[in-house]
């Protein structure tokens, strides 16, 4: 059941266990969550539902991965903040992230730091 006024967050993560974990953490905090397991599924959801935040894994199998989706979203002018959640993060990724990336969270997820980044990304600028 959708909560009135709850921020809607799109999770784009191909690993079922991690996607379910993020889903559980965010729902417990009262957020409405849309899960996607691929870049294409994420685009389909974005075409049907406005979101307030995107959590994006960069490395996913398929014709388009998270990095492709990141640049596609930026190029089409979506202004939704993005938090990259990935196990493949290094200093170069953090330093060279596009403006649309609000934060970079490294896996394994540390719940409090993750929730802090989510809350801060959802504060209107």
N, C-alpha and C positions, 0 to 999 in steps of 0.2 A: 504494500500500500504506500503510495507516494505521500510524503509528509509535506504539508503546506509550508512554503518558504524555504524548504531544504535546498541547499546547493546541490546541483547535479554534476557528478564527476564521471568521466569516461575513463575506464581502465583499459589500456591496450597492452596485453601481455599474453604470450603464447603458452607459457608454462601454467598448466591447470592449477597446480598447488599454490603457486605464488599469486595467481589471479584470485583464487578463492580466499587466500589470506588477506590480501588487500581489500577485497570485497567485505569480508567479515569485520575488519578493523574500521573501515569507513562507515558501514551500516550501523555498527555499534555506536558511533559518534553522531548518528542522525542524518548522515548524508544519503541522498538518492544516488545509486551507483548503476552505471551501464557497463557491463563487461563485454570486451571484444577480444578475440584470440588472433586477429590478423589485421593488417592495415586496411584491407578491403572491407572487412566487417566494421571497422571503426568508421570508415567513410560512409558506409550505409547508415550507421546509427547517427552520425553527425548530420546527414541529409534529412533525417526525420525528427531529431531531438536537439534543441539547443543545450549546450553544456556550459558550466562555469569554470571547469578545470579539466585538463587531460593529463593522465598519468601514462607515460609512454616508455615501453621497453624498446631499446634501439635495435637489438639483434633478434630477429624473428625469421623463421623460414618462409618461403613463398616468393612470388614475383616482386613484391614490394615489402621492405622491412620497415622498422620504426624510423630509421634515418630518412628513408624515402618519404614516409608520411610526414615527418617533421618539416621537411622542406616544401612539400606540397601544401601543407596547411599554411605555412608562412607565405608562400607565393600566391595563394588564393585570397590572402588578406584576412584570414581568421585571426581575431585578436584574443582568443581564449588563451590564458596562461597555460604553459606546459611544464610539467615536472618530469624530467627523465629519470626513470627508475631502471637501473641496469647493473648487471654484474661485470660489464665490460667498460668500465669508466676509468679513464686516466686523466692526468692533469691537462693534457692537450684538449680532450673533449670539454672539460670544464672551462678552460681558457678561451676556446674558440666557439663556444655555444652561440647559436643565433639569439637575437634579442627576444624572440618569442619564448625562449626557455627561461622559466622563472628560477628553477633550481635543478640540481642534479643530486639524486640520492643513490648511493651505492648499495647493492645487494651484498650480504643479507640485510634485510630491512631492520632498522632499530625503531621500534614503534613510536616512541616519544619524539624523536627527531623528525620522523616521517610526518606525524600529525602536526607538528609545529610548522613544517614547510607547507603543508596543505592549508592550514589556517591562514598563514601569511599570504599565500598566493591568492586566496579568496577575498582578501581585504580589498575593497574598491580603491583604485588609484586616483 
